[in-house]
Amino acid sequence: MPDTLPLARTNAEARLYLTLQPCPTCGETRCQFRSAVVTVGDELASRYTGECPTCGTARAYEFRLPADILPPPADSVRFGADNPSELLDPGVWLWYADNCIRQVPPTTAGLDDRAARTARHTLATALAAVEETLKFLPPATDRIPASAFTSPRGRATYETEPGRFTRPRLEALRDTYVAALSAG
C-alpha cells in the first residue's frame, strides 16, 4: 500500500538514504542501484534495486513519490521541499553535512576547474543538508526535540553535542556555508 511506503521527496534524498543502508546479509553499504517508477496499489512509487557487490544479496527499496515532483536545481543541491524528511532524521542530516564539509578544501586556489567545481558542489551539498536539519525545528521553539532523532546514527550525533541542534547554531552554520559559496 503506497501510504505505508516512506516518502522520498527527491531522487537525491532517496539516493542518499540508500548509501546509508547496509546489506541485510553482510553489512556492505556499497551498491549500484537502478531506479524505476512503478505502480504500487493504484499509486506511482519509485523502486530502487541492486545487488550487493560483496555477497550478491538482491536489495530493493520502494518509496512514495511526492505530489509535486521537484526537479533538481541547475546550480545548487536540494533534497526536498519545505517538509522535514521522512527518511533521515536531523542528526543524520547534520552528520552528512559534517562529512561533506570535511571534503571541501579551505581554498580553491590552485585547483583546476573540475576540482573547484567538485569542491563547490560538495559545499552546496553540505549547505543543503544543514537546511534539511533546520526543517525539523518546530516553529515556536529554538531547539529540535530529542524525540526527532530516531536512528542510531542520528541519536549518536545528537548525544555527542545536543547544543548543535538549536536554531541559532544551525542558522549560523547555514549562513557560514552560504557566505563561503558566495565568496567562491
N, C-alpha and C positions, 0 to 999 in steps of 0.2 A: 504494500500500500504506500503510495507516494508521501502521505502525511507523516509516515513513520521514518522516512528517509531523512538524513540530515541535509540541511540546505548548504549548498556550495554557491556563494554569491557570485563568484567569478571562476574562470578556469585557473587563474593564478592562485587563488585561495585553495582550490581543490588540489592542485599540484604541490603546493607547499605542505598541505596536510599529508599527502601521500608520501612525501620524502621523509616524514617523521614516523611512519608506521612500520614497525618491524615485521618481518615474515613470521607468521604464527608457528612455523616449524623450526626455523633455525635462528631467528632474530636479525637476519640481514635486513638493512634498510634500503640498500640499493635495489632498484627495479626499474626497468623501462616499461612505462605504462602507455597503452594505447587508449584513446578515448573515443566514445561514440555516443550519440544521442539515441536513446531507446524509449520505448513505451513501457511504463510500469503501471499496471492497472489501466486507467484511462489518461494518465498524465505523462508528459515528457520528463525524462530524467537523463542524467549523464552517467555513463558507465565507464570505469577505468579498469582495464585488465592488463595483466602482465604475468611474467614467470620469474620467480626468484632465481637470480644468477648463481646462487650458491647451492641450493638444494633442489631446484626445479619445481617447487610448490607453485601451483596456479594461485594468483591473487586477483581479487575483484572487489571493487567498491562502487556503490551507486549513491548518487546524490540527487536531491530535488533541485530543479532549476528555478531561479528566481522569476517572479512575474515579469520584471523588466530586466532584460539582458544588458549588462554594461559592457560596451566594447572596450578593449584595452586602450589606454591613452597612448598617444604617439611619443610623448617626451617625458613621461613620469610613470609611476607604478601605482596601481590601485588594486586592492584585494577585495573591496566590497563597497556597498552603498553605505548609508548612514547607520544602519542597524549593526549591532555587535555580531561577531562571528558566532555561529553555532558549532563550528568545527574545532576552533582553537580558543583557549581561554586567554585572558590578558597576560598571564605570566609567560605563556609560550610566545605570544607576540613580542613581548619585551626581550625575552631570551633571544629570539630570532633577530631582532633589531641589534642587539649587542653583538651577535655573531657576524652580522653584516658589517657593522661599523669597524670591527677588528680587521676586516679585509681591505678597508679604504686607506690608502697611503695618506700621510699627513699633508702632502703637497703633490700636485700633479706635474710640477716642474720636472722636466727630464723624461716624462713618459711619452711614448709615441701615441698617435691619435687613438689607436684601438685600446690601449691600456687606460688612457684618460677617459674614454667613453665607458669602459667597464667600471672604472672607479666611480664615475658619476652615476651610473645605473645602480651600483651597489649602495651608494649613499642614498639615492632615491628610494631604494627598497627598504633601507633602514628607516627612513622617514615614514614611508607608508605603514610599516609595522608599528611604529610609535603612534601614528594616527589611529590604527586599529585598536591599540591598547586604550587610547583615550575614549573610544566609543563605549567602554564598559563603565565609565563614570556616571553614576546616577546624577540627574540634573541638579538636584538640590544639595549635593554633598561634594566635598573636595577629596574624597578617598574612594578607591574601588573596594567594595566589601570583600572580606576574606572568602565569603561563600562563592564568589565568581571564579575562584581558582579551583578547577575541577579535575585537572590532570596531574599526574605525579611531577612532570617537568614544570608545569605552571605553579603548583604549590611550592616546589623547591625554590623557584625563582623568587616567589613572594616571600617565603620564610627567610631567605638569605638577607633581604633588605626590604621590609614592607614599606618603608618610607618612600621608596621609588614610585609607588603607586598612588601618589597624591596628584591632584590637579596641578599645583604649582610646579612640581618636579617634572611631570610629563610634558607640560606646556613649555617649560624651559628647554627640555631636551628636543622637542619638536622644533622650537624656534632656532636652536643651535644648528640643527640639520638643514632647516630652510635657509638660514644665513650662509651656511657652507655651500649649498647648491647655488645660491645667488652669486656668490663670490667666484665660483669656478665655472 
